[in-house]
Amino acid sequence: MCRASGYSAESRYSGNLNMLEHSINWKRAIFVDEAIDDDLVRKLTPTILALRQESNDPITVGIDSPGGSLASLDILLGLLTGPNQGASKNGCIVTVATNRAYSAAANFLAFGDYSVALKHSQVLYHDVRYGGMEDVTPEKARNAAKSLQELNDSFSLRLARKIIRRLLWIYIDLNSEFDTINKAFPKTFKRFDEAVSLFAPRVEGQHSVDIASFATALFAKVSRENDGLISSVMDRLSRWIMLTKLAESVPAYRAKRSRIPGLLDGARHLNKILNGNSLSFETSEVHLKLLMTLLISEIANTNTSRKPFAGTLEKATREFLLFQSMNDSKHQKSAHTLMLQHDLTFFGRNISAELEGKSEEEQLSLLSTAAPHARLFWLFCVSLCRELFEGEHILKSNDAQLLGLVDEVAGGGPIQSRREFRMSQEKLKEAEAEAAVAAAAAAAEAAAAGTATLGE
């Protein structure tokens, strides 16, 4: 648990924790107790603006909603957290699942600066959906499907940016249990570890984040109804690692005096026949290698005599787009930022001081050992969010906390929250102070008794 870990969770993650920003205040609250739509926005706007004009204190948002419009959700978030005229800072919200937080309401809950789920509450995630379409044509259907997939991807990324700090906190909290859980689930840990090691191998004697153990711990602790979520995330990561590595290792072209054919020899020859422009072909080589690797992998694992090739191609193309997204430079930048913000977790020491005054080459060398692990942790977070937006996932409050969707379960959950951790530290300090006062009083009393004895 955090209170026993060697990660200094207090200094690295709580900082100067403002208890007001982590506490429910029903006297300064709004309630989302119906569908999130334009009517709800109009209804709540005067109250939100009045509360924000009254003070900069956090606003509590009680949530019991079946979901609604993502556009209306964004408007509410803007009203609650956007800057005011002349405001010194943006607004802060404490979101609370009082019963149902479904669909768009689940996103609202997770987007809170501090998020709490009452014990009996439920959270439902599913893929982004259209409420209805008229005069559907094949072209409209294709455009709608593309638009929906883009919305799924963009919301997955937004959610990942919000929950990553929670997942790091959970990692720290569960770290001391990794060895015990790995022994209890040896097959699961071995499967996850073999996949992760291809991309981010452990180096003996070097501190590193253990994604395989973290995933195994989550698998062990979530309810049986949702352990498949973790397996699906790790399967997605495993396939990305394996096929990306394979695409990189297979030669693009046959080497001189080699009998091994290149993956793109025929494609390059065909390109010459068609237009002879080698430059446009060369700029697409990396993408072609990955797409062909995915397509061939799909053919190898599919009974094409029973499944139309068009379906195989569609699946490979969608996976290609997913892999392209995971390989996007923005994810590498996010991982780099993650490392520097949480250096004790990724390096086991304060790396910022070591980077000062170093050349760019020296800095990259220092960061290189942790970079694959940081990238994998970030992609685990993104893949988890993508998985939440595929199909339907009903989560109880404990599962919601384990997956980083809420910070705290009211009354105590499987993870010690930041607020609970700070309170336990304050109580410990009070107990130590009382013990010190008692010891001083006892010492003074003993000294006084000794002086009285000498006087006699």
N, C-alpha and C positions, 0 to 999 in steps of 0.2 A: 504494500500500500504506500501511498505518497508519504505518509508520516514515518515510514521506515526505510524509504528508498535512499540511495546515495546520490540522487540527482539534484538535490537542493531545489525541490519544487517551489518552495516559498519564494526564494529570491528570483528564480528564472521565469515562473509562470504567474505568480500572484502579484508580484511587484508591490506597489502601494495600493493594495486592494481597497477600493471604496465599498464598504459594506452596503451603503445605500444603493449602489448600482447592481447589487447582487441579492437584493431583498424584495420580496413582494410587498406592495403597498396598495391595498384595495381602496384607500381613501383618495388615491391619485391614480385612477384607473379608467380604462374604457373596456367595453365588452363586445367581442365579435361573436355574437350568439345566433347568427343566421348566415345565409349564403353571402360570400364576398362578391359584391357587385356594385354598380353605380349608386343604387339606392342606399346601400350601407355606407358608402363613401360620403354621400350627402348628409346622411344622418349623423355620422361621427365627426365630420369636419369641424363644426363649431366647438365641440367639446375638446378636440385635440388642440386647436389653435388657442383656446382659452387656457388650457393646462400649460401649454408651452409659454404663453405670455406671463403666466403666474410665476413660473420659476424654471430654472434649468434642471431641476431634479428629474430623475427617471420617471417614465410613465409605465405603469403596469398594464399589460394587455391580456385580459382573460379570453381564452379561446374555447368555444364549443360550437364548431361549425362543420357543415358537410363539404366545404370547399367553395369553389367558385371561379371567378375570372382572375387570371394572372395579371392582366392589365390593371384591374382594380386593386389587386394586392400591391402592385408597385406604387400606385398613387397613395395608398395608406402608409406604406413604408416611407415615402417621400415626405408626407405630412408629419409623420412621427419623428423621423430621424434627420431630415434635411435641415440645412442651415436656415435660421430665421434672419430677418433684417437686423443687422447689427449684432447678431448673436456671436458670442465668443467661441462657441463650439456647437457641433451638431447635437441633436437630441439623442437620448439613450432610452432603450426600452427593455423591460423585463417581461418576456412572454411566458404565459402560463397555460398549459393544457388542463382545463377544468373538467373536460369530458371527452369530446371528440375533436381531433385535429386531423381532418381528412383532406387529401388532395392539396389545393392551394393553401388551406389552413395549416397543413403540415409544414409547408415552406415558411409560412408566417411564423410558426413556432420556432423553427430552426434558425430563422434570420434574426431572432432576438439577440441583443448584446449579452444577455444572460437569460437562459431558457430553463423553465421548470415544468415538470410533468407531475400532476397529482397521481397518487398510486393507482387509482382505478381508471385513469385516462387511457385512450387508445389513439395511435397515430397511424394514418393510412397514406402510403405513397403509391402512385401508379403513373403510367406514362401520360404525357400531355395529350389532351384530347380536344377535338372540335365539338361544340355543342350541337351542331347540325349543318348540313350542306344542302343546297337546293340545286336542281338541274345538274347533277353530277355527270361529268363526261370523263373519259379516260385521262385526258390532259389535266383536268381539274383534280382528279384523284391522285395523279402522279405528283402534281405540284403541292397538293395538300399533304401527301405522305412525306415529301421532302421538307416542307415547312415544319411539320410536326417533329421530324427527326432532328432538325436544326434547333427547334425549341427544347427538345429533350437534352441535346448536347449542351446548349448554352445554360440551361437551368442546372444541369449537373455540375458544370464548372462553377457557377455562382454558389451553389450549395457547398461544393468542395472547399472553396475559399473561406466559407463561413465555419465549417466544422473541423478544419485541419487542426486548429489549436486545441479543440476538444479531444481529438484523437491522440494528439501528443500527450495531453494530460492523462488520458486513459492508459496510454503506453507506459507512462511513468508509474501509474498506480498499480498496473498488473505485472510490472517487471519482476518483482520479487517472487512471483508465482510461476514464472515461465518453466523452470526446470521440473517442477512438480506436475504441471499440466502436460508438458511434453512426454513425460513418462506415462501418464495416464492415457494419452492419445498418440501412441508411437507411430501408427500408420499415417494418421493425418499430418503429424509434424514432418515425417519423412517425405511425404508427397509435396508438401509446401516447401520444405527446405531444398529438395532437389531442384525444384523450379527456380527458386530465388537464387540459388548458388550459381546458376548459369550466367546471371546478370550482375549480381553483387555478392561475390564470394567472401567469406570471412577470411581475415588475415590474422594469423596467430599472433597474439600479443598486442593487437590493435583494437581499440574500442570501436564498436560499430552498432548501428541500430539493427535489431533482430526482427525483420519483418515476418519470417516464418513462425517464430515463437509467438509473436503478437497475433497473427492470424489464427494460430492454433488456440490461443487463449480466448479469443473472441468466439471461435467455433464452439469451444467447450462451455462458454458462459451464456451465450444467447439461448433462447428457448428452442426446443426441437423444431418448432414450426419455422424458425428463421435461420437455422444453422446452414441451410442450403444457400443463403445469401453469401456467406463467407466463402463457401466452396466455389460458388459461381464467380466471385470476384477473383479468387486465386487461380481458377481455371482460365479466366480471361487474361490475367497477367502472365500465366504460364505459357499460353498460346502465343501471346505477343512476344515474349522473350524468345521462345524456341524458334518461331517462324522468322522473326526479325534477324536473329543470329544466322539462321539458315540462309536467308536471302543475301546476307552480307558475305557469307563464306563461299557460296556457290560462285564459280567463275562466270563472269559475263560473257567472255569469249575464250575460244580455245587457244591455249598458249602454244608457242612454237614447239614442235616435236613432242607435243602432248597428245594423248589419246582421249583425254577427258574433254567432252564437248562443252562449249559455253552455252549458257541459258539463252543468250540473245543473238547468237550467230545467225540463225535463220531470220530473225526479226530485222537485224541490221541489213542483211542482204535484200530482204523484201523492201525495206525503206529506200535503198539505192535504186531499185527497179521503179518504184513509184515516183520519187521526186529527186533523189540524189542529194538532198539537203541533210548532210550528216550532223550539222550543228543542232538542229531542232531535235534530232533523235538522241544525241548525246546528253542533252539537258533533261531528257526523260528516262535515261537509263536506270537510275536508282528506283524510280517509281515503277518502271516496267518489271524490274527484277522482283520487287516485292509483290506486285499484282500477280505475276505469273507463278511465283512461289505459293501464294495463297490459293490460286485457282487449281494448281496441280495437287496441292494438299487436299483441297476439297474433293477433287475427282478421285484421289486415292482412297478417301474415306467414305465415298458415297457409291451406292449401287446405281450407276447412271442408266442401267437398263430399266430401272423402275422409276427413277426420278428424272424429269426433263432437264436437259443441259441448261436451259434458261434459268431454272431455279438454282442450280449450282453456281452459275455465273453471278446471279443476283446476290447470293450469300457471300461469295468471294469479294464482290465489289463493295458490299456494305462493310465487310471486315477490313478491306483495304482503307476505306474512309476512316474507320475507327482507329486503325494503326497509324494512319497519317496524322490524325488528331493527337494520339499519344506521343508521336515523335515530334510534334510541333515544338518549336523553340520556346514558346511561352511556358511550356511545362518545365523545361530545363531552367528557365529563369526563376520560376516559382520555387523549384527545388533548391536553387542556389540561395534565394532569399530565406527559405526555410532553414537551411543550414546555419546561416549567419545569425538569424534571430534566436535559434535554439541550439547554440553551439555545445552546451554541456550534454545535451541528449545525443548529438551526432558525433561529437569528438571526445566527450568526457572531460573537457577542459575549456577554458576561455580562449577561443581561437582568435577573437577580435584583436587582442593585444599582440598576438604573434604576427598578424597580418600587417600591422603598422610598419611603414618604412620599407616593406618588401616590394620587389619588382613584380610585375604582373605574372611573369613566369614562375617566380617563387611562390606567389599566392596560389596559383593554379596547382602547383605541386602539393602545397599544404592541404588544399581542398579536395584533391583528386581521390583520396582513399574513401572519403565520406560521400562524395558526389553520387555514386551509383545507388547507395543506400537511401540518400535523401530523395533522389528522383523516384525510386521505387516506392518509398513511403507516400510521396505526393500522388503517384499514379494509383497506388492502392486506394487512397482517398477518393480520387476522381472516379475510379472503376466502381467503388462502392456506391457512389452517388448515381452513376449511370445505371447500375443494377436496380437501384430503388425506382428509377423511372422506366423500368421495363416490367410489364405485368402488374400485379397487385401485391402489396406487402402490408399486412396488418401487424403493427408492432405494439406490444404492451410497453408500459413506462420503462421497465428495466432494460428491455431491448433497445428502446430509443436512446437511453443513456449510453449503453455499451457501444452503439454505433455512432455516437458523437452528435446526435440530433438534438439532445438537450444536455444542459450542464448538470442538472440535479433532479433527483426524484424526491419529492416532498416526503419527509419522514425517514429518508435513508434508502439509497439504492445500492446496486452492486459496486459502484465507484464512489469514492469519497470526493465530493465536489470541492471546488475552490473555496466556496463560502464555508463549508463544513470544515475544511482543512484549516482555514484561518481561525475559525472559532475554536477549534481544538488547540491551536497554538496559543491563542489568547488565554484559554483556560489553563494551559500548562504554565504559561508565564505567571498567571495569577497564583497558581498553586506554589510555584517556586518562590514568588515574592512573599507569600504567607509563611512558607517554611523558613525563609530567611529571617523574617520578622520574629517568628517564634523562636528560632535558634538564637537570635540576638537577645531576645527577652530572657531566654533561659540562661544565656551566658552572663547577662547583667545581674540576674537574680543570684546565680552561683557566685559571681564576684562580690555582690553585696553580702551574701551569707558568709563568704570567707573573711571579708573585712570585719564583720560583726564578731566572728570567732576570734580574730586577732585582737580586737578591742577588749574582749573579756580577759 
